[in-house]
Amino acid sequence: MSSDQGKQENPEAEATGIVRQFLDARRRGQALPAFPGSIPADLEAAYQLQDQAIAQWGDAVVGWKVGFIAPERRDQSGDERLLGPIFSRKLWNATGAIVDIPVFAGGFGAVEAEYVLRLDADAPADKLHWSPEEAAQLPSTLHIGVEVASSPLATINQLGPIVVVSDFGNNNGLVLGGEIANWTALDEAGLVAETRIEGEVVGTGGACRLPGGLRGAFAFALARSARRGRPLKKGDLIATGNATGIHDIAIGQQAMIEFVGHGGISCRAVAAG
């Protein structure tokens, strides 16, 4: 019997192997040369891998990163975004000093300017659909932040959203900065950000760069989490999506993300593991 036939007859064993190889690589700070198995058929199967990995990682989930899925890369679910977990030990508070952020040598490493929502109340566990307007009514606080987008798999974004979901949403941490007060009363067009790496401007944008804005990303996170059986709770963080783009960063390089009128966050890439 060929190895391919064996995989087809033992999908649970293959899923276990995929999860184990991703987690081993993350724990050791090592790169993976290719996706460690057959790519899942759809996002639902990818979230099943993610759930297995979360259960085995040994750390509490404190929030979720939201990533946009281009129309041509969506599957039959119709999901326009995806989720990846943010873990307690990979959450850092910005203090004004340079924050060391871990990226995988030989893997994928990038920084993303993020507007981050913190829930101030539990979301109703039985509410499976949210409009952007409904999401904005759920008590929450807005912060500036930086996502550490990193994976042992260098080609993770090239391979697409199913692979991204399979490995923690290509997330390796979040730097949380200061609060932006009274966010629901603000014009999102005024939330502007710029990212520099080694002093060079690599991206500009802001909240309006996110399709559907902050409310659209928030609504997706609320709905998808509830449908996964993981309704959002008070204190959970939602990184709403890359506000200036996805910017590659190499070990040793320094990034400065400026949120105009609301402060900045400096980061330096160090080797994961």
C-alpha positions as CSV (number, residue, x, y, z in Angstrom):
1,M,0.0,0.0,0.0
2,S,1.4,3.4,-0.9
3,S,1.8,6.2,1.6
4,D,-0.9,8.2,-0.2
5,Q,-3.3,5.4,0.2
6,G,-2.4,5.1,3.9
7,K,-3.1,8.8,4.4
8,Q,-6.5,8.5,2.7
9,E,-7.4,5.5,5.0
10,N,-6.1,7.2,8.1
11,P,-7.1,10.9,8.0
12,E,-7.2,11.2,11.8
13,A,-3.6,9.8,12.1
14,E,-2.5,12.3,9.4
15,A,-4.2,15.2,11.2
16,T,-2.4,14.2,14.4
17,G,0.9,14.1,12.5
18,I,0.4,17.6,11.0
19,V,-0.4,19.1,14.4
20,R,2.5,17.4,16.0
21,Q,5.0,18.6,13.4
22,F,3.8,22.2,13.5
23,L,3.9,22.2,17.3
24,D,7.3,20.6,17.5
25,A,8.7,23.2,15.0
26,R,7.2,26.0,17.0
27,R,8.6,24.7,20.3
28,R,12.1,24.3,18.9
29,G,12.1,27.5,16.8
30,Q,12.7,25.4,13.7
31,A,11.6,25.9,10.1
32,L,9.5,23.4,8.1
33,P,10.5,22.7,4.5
34,A,6.9,22.1,3.4
35,F,3.4,21.7,4.7
36,P,3.8,18.5,6.8
37,G,1.1,16.4,5.2
38,S,-1.9,16.8,2.9
39,I,-3.4,20.3,3.0
40,P,-6.9,20.2,4.5
41,A,-9.8,20.2,2.0
42,D,-11.4,23.4,3.4
43,L,-11.4,25.9,6.2
44,E,-13.6,23.7,8.5
45,A,-11.0,21.0,8.4
46,A,-8.3,23.5,9.0
47,Y,-10.1,24.8,12.1
48,Q,-10.3,21.2,13.4
49,L,-6.5,21.1,13.1
50,Q,-6.2,24.4,14.9
51,D,-8.5,23.3,17.7
52,Q,-6.3,20.1,18.2
53,A,-3.2,22.3,18.3
54,I,-4.7,24.7,20.8
55,A,-5.6,21.8,23.1
56,Q,-2.0,20.5,23.0
57,W,-0.1,23.8,23.1
58,G,-0.3,24.2,26.9
59,D,-1.2,27.9,27.1
60,A,-4.4,29.9,27.5
61,V,-6.0,31.7,24.5
62,V,-6.4,35.4,25.4
63,G,-7.6,36.5,22.0
64,W,-7.8,36.1,18.3
65,K,-6.1,37.6,15.2
66,V,-8.4,38.3,12.3
67,G,-7.0,38.0,8.7
68,F,-8.8,39.0,5.5
69,I,-9.3,36.4,2.8
70,A,-9.2,37.7,-0.8
71,P,-12.3,36.8,-2.8
72,E,-10.5,34.5,-5.1
73,R,-9.1,32.5,-2.2
74,R,-12.3,31.8,-0.3
75,D,-13.8,28.3,-0.1
76,Q,-17.4,27.2,0.0
77,S,-17.9,28.5,3.5
78,G,-17.9,32.0,2.1
79,D,-15.8,33.3,5.0
80,E,-14.2,36.6,4.1
81,R,-11.8,36.4,7.1
82,L,-10.0,33.9,9.2
83,L,-9.1,33.5,12.9
84,G,-5.9,32.5,14.7
85,P,-5.3,32.2,18.5
86,I,-3.2,34.7,20.5
87,F,-1.8,33.0,23.6
88,S,-1.1,34.3,27.1
89,R,2.7,33.8,26.9
90,K,2.9,35.6,23.5
91,L,1.1,38.7,24.7
92,W,3.4,41.7,25.5
93,N,2.5,45.1,26.8
94,A,4.2,48.0,25.0
95,T,6.1,50.1,27.6
96,G,7.8,52.7,25.4
97,A,10.9,50.5,25.2
98,I,11.8,48.3,22.3
99,V,9.9,45.0,22.5
100,D,11.6,41.8,21.4
101,I,9.4,39.8,19.1
102,P,10.1,36.1,18.1
103,V,10.1,35.1,14.5
104,F,11.1,31.8,13.0
105,A,14.5,31.7,11.3
106,G,14.0,30.1,7.8
107,G,10.2,30.4,8.2
108,F,7.8,33.3,7.8
109,G,8.3,36.5,9.8
110,A,6.4,39.8,9.5
111,V,4.9,42.6,11.5
112,E,1.4,44.1,11.1
113,A,0.0,47.3,12.5
114,E,-3.2,46.4,14.3
115,Y,-6.2,48.1,15.9
116,V,-7.0,45.7,18.8
117,L,-10.4,45.5,20.5
118,R,-10.7,44.2,24.1
119,L,-14.2,42.9,25.1
120,D,-15.6,44.6,28.2
121,A,-18.5,42.1,28.4
122,D,-19.2,38.5,27.4
123,A,-20.8,38.0,24.0
124,P,-24.0,36.0,24.1
125,A,-23.0,32.4,23.5
126,D,-26.1,31.6,21.4
127,K,-25.8,34.5,19.0
128,L,-24.2,33.0,15.8
129,H,-24.7,36.0,13.5
130,W,-23.5,39.5,14.0
131,S,-23.8,42.7,11.9
132,P,-21.1,45.3,12.2
133,E,-23.6,47.6,13.8
134,E,-24.5,45.0,16.4
135,A,-20.8,44.3,17.1
136,A,-20.2,48.0,17.8
137,Q,-22.9,47.9,20.5
138,L,-21.1,45.2,22.5
139,P,-19.0,47.0,25.1
140,S,-15.3,47.1,24.1
141,T,-12.1,49.1,24.3
142,L,-9.8,49.9,21.4
143,H,-6.0,49.7,21.6
144,I,-3.1,50.1,19.2
145,G,-1.0,47.0,18.7
146,V,1.4,45.0,16.6
147,E,0.8,41.4,15.4
148,V,3.9,39.2,15.2
149,A,3.0,37.2,12.0
150,S,5.3,34.2,12.0
151,S,5.3,30.5,11.2
152,P,7.8,27.7,10.8
153,L,6.5,27.4,7.2
154,A,8.0,30.1,5.0
155,T,5.4,29.6,2.3
156,I,2.4,29.8,4.6
157,N,0.8,32.9,3.0
158,Q,1.5,31.7,-0.5
159,L,-0.2,28.4,0.2
160,G,-3.4,30.3,1.2
161,P,-5.9,30.7,4.0
162,I,-6.5,27.0,4.7
163,V,-2.8,26.6,5.5
164,V,-2.8,29.8,7.5
165,V,-5.6,28.6,9.7
166,S,-3.9,25.2,10.2
167,D,-0.9,26.8,11.9
168,F,-2.4,29.2,14.5
169,G,-3.4,31.7,11.8
170,N,0.3,32.5,11.2
171,N,0.4,34.2,14.6
172,N,3.3,34.2,17.0
173,G,2.3,37.0,19.4
174,L,0.8,40.4,19.9
175,V,2.2,43.6,21.3
176,L,-0.6,45.6,23.0
177,G,-0.3,49.4,23.2
178,G,-2.3,52.2,24.6
179,E,-6.1,52.8,24.4
180,I,-7.9,54.9,21.8
181,A,-10.8,56.4,23.8
182,N,-14.4,56.3,22.7
183,W,-13.7,54.4,19.5
184,T,-17.3,54.0,18.3
185,A,-17.8,57.8,18.2
186,L,-14.6,58.3,16.0
187,D,-14.5,58.6,12.2
188,E,-12.4,55.6,11.3
189,A,-10.9,57.6,8.4
190,G,-9.0,59.5,11.1
191,L,-7.3,56.3,12.5
192,V,-4.1,56.4,10.5
193,A,-0.9,54.3,10.8
194,E,2.6,54.0,9.4
195,T,5.1,51.2,9.6
196,R,8.9,51.6,9.3
197,I,11.5,48.9,9.2
198,E,15.1,49.9,9.8
199,G,13.9,53.5,9.4
200,E,12.3,53.0,6.0
201,V,8.6,53.5,5.4
202,V,7.2,50.1,4.2
203,G,3.5,50.7,4.6
204,T,0.9,53.3,5.4
205,G,-2.8,53.0,6.0
206,G,-5.2,52.8,8.9
207,A,-8.6,51.4,10.0
208,C,-10.1,52.3,6.6
209,R,-7.7,49.8,5.0
210,L,-9.6,47.0,6.6
211,P,-12.6,45.9,4.4
212,G,-15.7,46.7,6.4
213,G,-13.6,48.6,8.9
214,L,-13.1,47.7,12.6
215,R,-16.8,46.8,13.0
216,G,-16.7,44.3,10.1
217,A,-13.7,42.5,11.6
218,F,-15.3,42.5,15.1
219,A,-18.6,41.1,13.7
220,F,-16.7,38.3,12.0
221,A,-14.7,37.4,15.1
222,L,-17.9,37.3,17.2
223,A,-19.8,35.2,14.7
224,R,-17.1,32.7,13.7
225,S,-16.0,32.2,17.3
226,A,-19.6,31.4,18.4
227,R,-20.1,29.0,15.5
228,R,-16.8,27.2,16.6
229,G,-18.2,26.8,20.1
230,R,-15.8,29.4,21.4
231,P,-18.0,32.4,22.1
232,L,-15.9,35.5,23.0
233,K,-15.6,36.5,26.6
234,K,-14.9,39.6,28.6
235,G,-11.2,40.4,28.4
236,D,-10.7,38.7,25.0
237,L,-8.6,40.6,22.5
238,I,-9.4,40.9,18.8
239,A,-6.6,42.0,16.5
240,T,-8.7,43.3,13.6
241,G,-6.3,43.0,10.7
242,N,-3.3,44.5,9.1
243,A,-3.8,48.2,8.9
244,T,-0.7,49.1,6.8
245,G,0.1,45.7,5.1
246,I,2.1,42.6,6.0
247,H,5.7,43.6,6.3
248,D,8.5,41.0,6.2
249,I,11.1,41.4,9.0
250,A,14.3,39.5,9.5
251,I,16.0,38.6,12.8
252,G,17.9,41.6,14.1
253,Q,15.8,44.2,12.3
254,Q,13.8,46.9,14.1
255,A,10.2,48.0,13.3
256,M,8.5,51.2,14.4
257,I,4.7,51.4,14.0
258,E,3.2,54.8,14.5
259,F,-0.5,55.3,15.1
260,V,-0.9,59.0,14.3
261,G,-2.1,60.9,17.4
262,H,-2.3,57.7,19.5
263,G,1.3,56.6,20.1
264,G,3.8,54.2,18.6
265,I,5.3,50.8,19.2
266,S,8.9,49.8,18.6
267,C,9.8,46.1,18.0
268,R,13.0,44.1,17.3
269,A,12.9,40.7,15.7
270,V,14.7,37.9,17.6
271,A,14.9,34.2,16.9
272,A,11.9,32.2,18.1
273,G,12.5,29.3,20.4
